[in-house]
Amino acid sequence: MPELIDHLESRLGRMTGAWSPPAGSPEGVPQVAHFREGRLPGAQSFATVGLSRTPLRHPTTDRHYHLELLACETTVRADGYGPFPDVLDYVSGRLVASGQAILRGDVVPLPIPLPGGTMTSLYAAMPVYFDDDFFSVTVENGSEVVIAWLIPITAEETAFIHEKGWQPFEEALTHQNPDLLNPNRPQLDLP
């Protein structure tokens, strides 16, 4: 998938490696790649590579979607890569097994909180820390691949989205401007 890799590297930086899915994963579960030295200073990014080969349907539409998942952080780690390789593997495995897509505004509960204990779900957003041209790419087979940015959120933020909807949540993000690259950021001040 050279066009996809080129697209990801053009914003996320050089791909430094990738993990294959664990043994026993459903067929179609993609690799998770690691990127450094991209357009977000000090950030490391992780993205699925190959999820887009499996067409997925969103429960609210009858359309097929081709997705790749993205997670970014600026956390400095003494060793290892942190939780995001496993998180992306988990989410992509669920999507492949269910055949369901996640789109902007969807929330994915995690089986356990991220390290630190406050982030219990992931919010699917457009990767707004990058230019609009990064939001999707057309790959070799002609499919349009959507890049879904998974942002860690708290249980209270999850409840707010379920109660009020994703638009008020994104309005709160815009007004409060939290550091979405910090997986241990403080919770939003929600009404």
N, C-alpha and C positions, 0 to 999 in steps of 0.2 A: 504494500500500500504506500508507494513512494509519495503520491500527492498528499495523502493524509499526514505522513511523517514530516514532509516539507512544511505543510501548513502549521502543524504543531510547533516545530522547531523555529519557525519564523517569529513566534511570539514568546514561546516558553523557554527558548534556548536549546542548547545541544542535548540530544538524548544520550544519557550516560549509561543506560542499561534498561533491561526489562525483565519482568518475572513472568514465567509461564503459569497457567492456572494450576492449582493443586490437583493431585491425583483424585479421580472420582468426580471432578467437576462436570456439569452437563456439557454436552457437545456444543460448541459455539462460544463458550466463555473465552474472552480475549486475554491477551497479555496485558500487563500494566507496565507502562514505561515511566522512567524517571527523567526529568529535564532540569537543567540548571543554567544560570547565567542568561536568563531571558530578559524581557522588557520590564519585569517587576523587580526592582533592585532587592537583592538579598533573598529572593523567593526560590523555593524549590517547588516544582510542579509534578504532578502525577496524572497520567491520562491512560484510558484504555486504548488499545490499538487492535482493532478487529471486531469490536462489538457491532459496528455498523454493517458487518456482513450478514447479521441476523435482522431481518425486518421485524419491527415490533409495532404493536397497535396500542394506542392510548384508549382507555375505557370510554372517553367522551367523544371519540371520533371513529370513523371507519377507515381511516387512512393509515398506511404503513409509514413508520418513521425509521430512519437510520441514525443511530446515536453513537457518540463517544462521550465518555464521562471524564470530567476534569476536577481535580482538587489541587489547591495551592496553599502554601503556608510560608511564613517567614521565621518560624520557630528555629532557633539554633540548637542543633542536637550534637551532643558529644560523640554519639555512636548510633548507628542504625538510621533508618529512614522514617521512623515514626509509624503511626497507624494507617496512613492513607493507602499504601499498597494493599493491605488486607481489606480495608473499607471498600475500595473500588472493586476488588475481586468479589467481595460479598454482594455488593449491589448489582454488579454485572451478572453474577450467577443467578440472582433472583429474577432479573429481567429476562434472561435467556430462558430460564425454567418456566416462567409464567407467560412469556410472549408479550408482556406488557411494557410499553414505553413509559418513561417519566418525562414530563415537560415542565416548562416554567410554572412555578407555583405549587408543584407537587412536593410532598414531604415523605421521606423514607425513614421509618424508625430503625434505629440500630439495635442489634441484639444486646449489646452492652454499651454504656457510655464511653466516649473517647477518654483517654487518660486526662485526669483532672476532674472527671465526673460530672461536669455540668452540661456537656453537649450530648444529647441523647438521640438526635435525629439529624437528617440532612435535608436541606432545602434546595430544590432544583431551580437554578437561576440562569439567566444569560450571563456570559462571562464579561460583565460590564467594565472590568478593570482593563480590558483590551479594546481595540477599535472594533467597530461594527462588522468589518469584513472577517473577523475571527469567529463570529457566531456560527458560521456554517462553511462548508467546503464541498465542491463537487469532486468526487473521486473518479478513478479510472473507468469504472463500469457505468458512469453517468448518474449514480445516486448522489442526492444531496444529503450530506452528513451534518447533523446538528450537534454542536458542542454544548453539553449540559454541565454547568458548573455546580458542583455539590458543595454547599456551604453548611458547616456544622451549626446547629441551633439547639436551644435549650427546650426543656419540656414546656415551659411557660410560653415561649415563642411558638412552639408547635400548636399548643392549645389556642393561641391567638389566631393563627392562620386557619385552623379548623373552624373557629367561631366567626371571625370577621372576614376571612378571605385573604388571598395573596396580595391583592392590590394595596390594602391598608398596611400590610407588613412591609411591602417594598417602599411605601411612602415613609414609614418609620425609619427604614434603612437610609433613605435619601436624606431625611431631616437630621438624623442623629449621626450619620456617617461613621459607623464603627469600623474598626480594622478587621475586615473579613478575611485577612490572611493570618490572623491570630486565632488558632483554634481554642484558646482559653480567654477570648475577649469577654468583657462584661456583658451581661444580658441587656437587651434593649429596654428602655423605659417605655412600657406599653400601657395604654389606658385601660 
